[in-house]
Amino acid sequence: MEVFERIKEVRKYFFHDNNMEFANFMNEKTSTTSGWVSGKRGIGKSVLDKILSKIPDVNPTWLLTGEGEMLKTTNNTPQYNEATPIQQDVVYIPLVNQFAYAGYLDGYTDTSYMEQLPKIPFIVDKEGHGNYIAFEVKGDSMNNGTEESYLEGDRLYCREIAPYLWATSKLHLRKWDFVIVHTDGIIVKRIIDHDVENHTITIHSLNDMYPDRVIDLCDVKQIFNVIESVRPRRR
C-alpha cells in the first residue's frame, strides 16, 4: 500500500471518506487533501507530520512505512466497543439501557464492565470500523410530538466521535443528533452551537419545556453521533 493509499484509509476511517470534513479538520483546501489521496503528487514529510499531529491515534510507523496497524494500541485504550462482525454488514454492539446509565459513567473505561453489557445486532451500511454503542432513551426531553422525536425506550445506535475531533474542530451540527456522556449523566440532545475556542457546546431539547443549556466540554467524557433509532413495538 502506497503512502497516498494509507492517507486515504485515514480519511475513510476518521471522516467517513468525506473529503470536505477531512480538509476542514486539517485546515487545508479540499483540493489539497484530494491531492494527498490521488497518487498524482508526492507526499512530503510535512504532510505526514501534520496528519500525525492532528490525529494522534494514527500509528506513525504504519503511516510512514506501511508496517503494523493503522491505529496505535496501548494498554490504556479499551477496545471493548469496537463493532464485532457476525456476518456481512451486521455487527454486535453493547446496549446501555436506561437503568444502566449510572453504571456506565463509572465503568465505560473498564473492559470487564463493558463485556458484561448485553449485545444487540446492528446492520451497518459500511465497514464496521469505530466505537459503536446503543443507548436506550430515558425521559421526554426529545419528544415534541413529531416524527423526529425520540421516545423513552427507543434505542439509539451510535458511533463515538474521537475526543480530539470535537476538541479542535467544530462538530457537524446539522447532520446528527448526539448522545453526550456528561459528568452529570447521559443525555440525548441536539447541539446548536459549538464554541471551539471556549470549549463549550449549547445543547437543545425538542421538548420546549427544557431550556437550551451551555455545557463545558471539560465535563464531557464522550460524544456520539446518533446513526439510527429503533422504536420497540408498543401496544
C-alpha positions as CSV (number, residue, x, y, z in Angstrom):
1,M,0.0,0.0,0.0
2,E,1.4,3.4,-1.0
3,V,1.5,6.4,1.3
4,F,-1.4,8.1,-0.5
5,E,-3.5,5.0,0.0
6,R,-2.7,5.0,3.7
7,I,-3.8,8.6,3.9
8,K,-7.0,7.6,2.1
9,E,-7.5,4.9,4.7
10,V,-7.2,7.6,7.5
11,R,-9.7,9.7,5.7
12,K,-12.1,6.8,5.4
13,Y,-11.8,5.7,9.0
14,F,-12.0,9.0,10.8
15,F,-14.1,11.1,8.4
16,H,-16.3,8.5,6.7
17,D,-14.3,9.2,3.4
18,N,-15.7,12.7,3.4
19,N,-13.0,14.9,1.8
20,M,-14.6,18.2,3.0
21,E,-14.7,17.1,6.6
22,F,-11.1,15.9,6.3
23,A,-10.0,19.2,4.7
24,N,-11.7,21.3,7.3
25,F,-10.2,19.4,10.1
26,M,-6.7,19.6,8.6
27,N,-7.2,23.4,7.9
28,E,-6.5,22.8,4.2
29,K,-8.3,23.3,0.9
30,T,-10.3,20.4,-0.4
31,S,-8.2,20.4,-3.5
32,T,-5.1,19.9,-1.3
33,T,-6.4,16.9,0.6
34,S,-7.8,15.5,-2.6
35,G,-4.3,15.7,-4.0
36,W,-2.9,13.8,-1.0
37,V,-5.0,10.8,-1.8
38,S,-4.9,10.9,-5.6
39,G,-1.5,9.4,-6.0
40,K,-0.7,12.1,-8.6
41,R,1.7,14.1,-6.4
42,G,4.4,13.4,-3.9
43,I,3.6,13.4,-0.2
44,G,6.2,15.4,1.8
45,K,7.2,14.7,5.4
46,S,5.5,17.9,6.5
47,V,2.1,16.5,5.3
48,L,2.6,13.2,7.3
49,D,3.8,15.1,10.3
50,K,0.7,17.3,10.2
51,I,-1.6,14.3,10.0
52,L,0.1,12.6,12.9
53,S,-0.1,15.8,14.9
54,K,-3.8,16.4,14.2
55,I,-4.8,12.7,14.5
56,P,-2.7,11.2,17.3
57,D,-4.4,7.9,17.2
58,V,-2.7,7.1,13.9
59,N,0.3,4.8,14.2
60,P,3.4,6.8,12.9
61,T,5.2,3.6,11.8
62,W,2.2,2.5,9.7
63,L,1.7,5.9,8.1
64,L,5.4,6.3,7.2
65,T,6.2,2.8,6.2
66,G,3.1,0.7,6.0
67,E,4.2,-1.7,8.7
68,G,2.0,-2.6,11.6
69,E,-1.6,-1.5,12.2
70,M,-3.2,1.9,11.3
71,L,-4.2,2.7,14.9
72,K,-2.0,2.9,17.9
73,T,-2.7,0.3,20.6
74,T,-1.9,0.8,24.2
75,N,-2.9,-1.0,27.4
76,N,-4.8,2.2,28.4
77,T,-7.0,2.2,25.3
78,P,-10.0,-0.1,25.8
79,Q,-11.2,-1.9,22.7
80,Y,-14.4,-3.2,24.2
81,N,-16.9,-1.4,21.9
82,E,-15.2,-1.9,18.6
83,A,-18.0,-3.3,16.4
84,T,-17.7,-7.1,16.2
85,P,-18.8,-8.5,12.8
86,I,-21.1,-11.5,12.9
87,Q,-21.9,-11.7,9.2
88,Q,-21.7,-9.3,6.2
89,D,-23.0,-5.8,7.2
90,V,-24.2,-7.0,10.7
91,V,-22.3,-6.3,14.0
92,Y,-23.0,-6.9,17.7
93,I,-22.7,-3.8,19.8
94,P,-23.1,-3.1,23.6
95,L,-26.5,-1.8,24.8
96,V,-26.7,0.7,27.6
97,N,-30.3,0.6,28.8
98,Q,-31.8,3.5,30.8
99,F,-31.3,1.6,34.1
100,A,-27.5,1.2,33.3
101,Y,-26.8,4.9,32.9
102,A,-25.2,5.4,36.3
103,G,-23.1,2.3,36.0
104,Y,-21.9,3.3,32.5
105,L,-20.5,6.6,33.9
106,D,-18.2,4.7,36.2
107,G,-17.5,1.7,34.0
108,Y,-17.2,2.9,30.4
109,T,-13.4,2.6,30.5
110,D,-13.5,-0.8,32.2
111,T,-13.2,-3.6,29.7
112,S,-14.7,-6.1,32.1
113,Y,-17.8,-3.9,32.7
114,M,-18.4,-3.3,29.0
115,E,-18.1,-7.0,28.3
116,Q,-21.0,-7.6,30.7
117,L,-23.4,-5.4,28.9
118,P,-25.9,-7.1,26.6
119,K,-25.0,-7.1,22.9
120,I,-27.5,-6.4,20.2
121,P,-27.2,-6.7,16.4
122,F,-26.9,-3.6,14.2
123,I,-26.9,-3.5,10.4
124,V,-24.3,-1.1,9.1
125,D,-24.1,0.3,5.6
126,K,-20.3,0.3,5.5
127,E,-17.4,-1.4,7.2
128,G,-18.0,-1.6,11.0
129,H,-14.9,0.5,12.0
130,G,-15.2,2.6,15.0
131,N,-16.7,2.5,18.5
132,Y,-20.4,1.7,18.4
133,I,-22.8,1.6,21.3
134,A,-26.6,1.6,21.6
135,F,-28.2,3.7,24.2
136,E,-31.8,3.5,25.4
137,V,-33.6,6.8,25.6
138,K,-34.7,8.0,29.1
139,G,-37.2,10.8,29.7
140,D,-39.2,13.0,27.4
141,S,-36.8,15.9,26.6
142,M,-36.5,14.9,23.0
143,N,-40.2,14.3,22.4
144,N,-42.2,17.2,20.8
145,G,-44.9,15.0,19.3
146,T,-43.4,15.0,15.8
147,E,-41.8,12.2,13.8
148,E,-38.3,13.4,14.7
149,S,-39.0,12.7,18.4
150,Y,-37.1,10.2,20.5
151,L,-39.5,8.4,22.9
152,E,-38.5,6.8,26.2
153,G,-37.3,3.3,25.5
154,D,-36.2,4.0,21.9
155,R,-32.8,2.5,21.1
156,L,-30.2,4.8,19.5
157,Y,-27.4,3.2,17.6
158,C,-24.4,5.5,18.0
159,R,-20.8,5.9,16.8
160,E,-18.3,7.7,19.0
161,I,-16.6,10.9,17.9
162,A,-12.9,10.8,18.9
163,P,-12.4,13.5,21.6
164,Y,-9.6,15.2,19.8
165,L,-12.0,15.9,16.9
166,W,-14.5,17.8,19.0
167,A,-11.8,19.4,21.0
168,T,-10.1,21.0,18.0
169,S,-12.7,21.4,15.2
170,K,-16.4,22.1,15.0
171,L,-18.9,19.3,15.2
172,H,-21.2,18.8,12.2
173,L,-24.4,20.1,13.9
174,R,-26.9,19.9,11.1
175,K,-26.3,16.3,10.2
176,W,-26.6,14.5,13.5
177,D,-28.3,14.3,16.9
178,F,-26.0,13.4,19.7
179,V,-25.6,11.3,22.8
180,I,-23.4,13.1,25.3
181,V,-21.8,11.3,28.2
182,H,-21.5,14.1,30.8
183,T,-20.3,14.0,34.4
184,D,-23.9,14.6,35.4
185,G,-25.3,11.8,33.3
186,I,-26.1,10.5,29.8
187,I,-28.1,12.9,27.7
188,V,-29.6,12.8,24.2
189,K,-29.7,16.2,22.6
190,R,-29.2,18.4,19.6
191,I,-26.2,20.6,19.6
192,I,-27.0,24.0,18.2
193,D,-23.6,25.7,18.8
194,H,-20.0,24.5,19.3
195,D,-17.6,27.2,20.6
196,V,-14.2,25.5,19.9
197,E,-12.2,28.4,21.3
198,N,-14.1,28.4,24.7
199,H,-14.6,24.6,24.7
200,T,-18.4,24.8,25.1
201,I,-21.4,23.4,23.4
202,T,-25.0,24.5,23.5
203,I,-27.5,21.7,23.8
204,H,-31.1,21.8,22.7
205,S,-34.1,19.7,23.5
206,L,-37.0,19.1,21.1
207,N,-39.4,19.4,24.0
208,D,-39.9,23.2,24.7
209,M,-40.2,22.5,28.4
210,Y,-36.5,22.0,28.6
211,P,-34.4,25.2,28.0
212,D,-31.2,25.3,26.0
213,R,-28.1,24.8,28.1
214,V,-24.4,25.6,27.6
215,I,-22.0,22.9,28.9
216,D,-18.3,22.9,29.3
217,L,-16.5,20.2,27.2
218,C,-14.2,19.7,30.2
219,D,-17.2,18.0,31.8
220,V,-17.9,15.7,28.8
221,K,-16.5,12.2,28.7
222,Q,-17.8,11.0,25.3
223,I,-19.9,12.3,22.4
224,F,-21.7,10.0,20.0
225,N,-23.4,10.6,16.6
226,V,-26.9,9.0,16.6
227,I,-26.7,6.9,13.4
228,E,-30.1,5.2,13.7
229,S,-33.0,5.0,16.1
230,V,-35.3,1.9,16.6
231,R,-38.6,2.1,18.4
232,P,-39.8,-1.0,20.2
233,R,-43.3,-2.2,19.5
234,R,-45.8,-0.6,21.8
235,R,-49.5,-1.6,22.4
